[in-house]
């Protein structure tokens, strides 16, 4: 279902001229979330890079998520049991997706850095790909 909605949205963007598969970089956040989705997505997307925000200190991540939820007024997201359950769901359903892709495509960024440092790490992965993509399209 989620992939069908995504596919329809992408078709509209392409038809409207707002996305060009030949020159634009598509950044997916939160998809694929399962091996089934990863396999289905292969038909539509040539994965160039897989950026994974990682932390080996789950307790610190829980505190950070709780603080962010409270600051933004999302009290339901501040429940520690809910947050820890989401980590379990991630380990069970989504973490196997990382093993689906070749190691040379994977980039890890420390999620406990400042937001600016996380953004810098992400851009450090994306900008070189965009440069290569635009250069290839110009030739």
Long-range contacts (C-beta under 8 A, 24 or more apart in sequence): 2-31, 2-33, 2-37, 3-31, 3-37, 3-40, 3-41, 6-31, 7-44, 10-44, 22-137, 23-133, 23-134, 23-137, 24-133, 25-126, 25-129, 25-130, 25-133, 27-126, 32-97, 33-93, 33-94, 33-97, 34-93, 34-94, 34-96, 34-97, 35-96, 35-97, 35-100, 37-97, 38-97, 38-100, 38-101, 39-100, 47-101, 47-105, 48-105, 48-129, 49-105, 49-106, 49-107, 49-125, 49-126, 49-129, 50-98, 50-101, 50-105, 50-106, 50-107, 51-107, 51-108, 51-109, 51-121, 51-122, 51-125, 52-98, 52-106, 52-107, 52-108, 52-109, 53-108, 53-109, 53-110, 53-111, 53-118, 54-108, 54-109, 54-110, 54-111, 55-110, 55-111, 55-112, 57-112, 58-84, 58-87, 60-112, 61-87, 61-111, 61-112, 62-87, 64-112
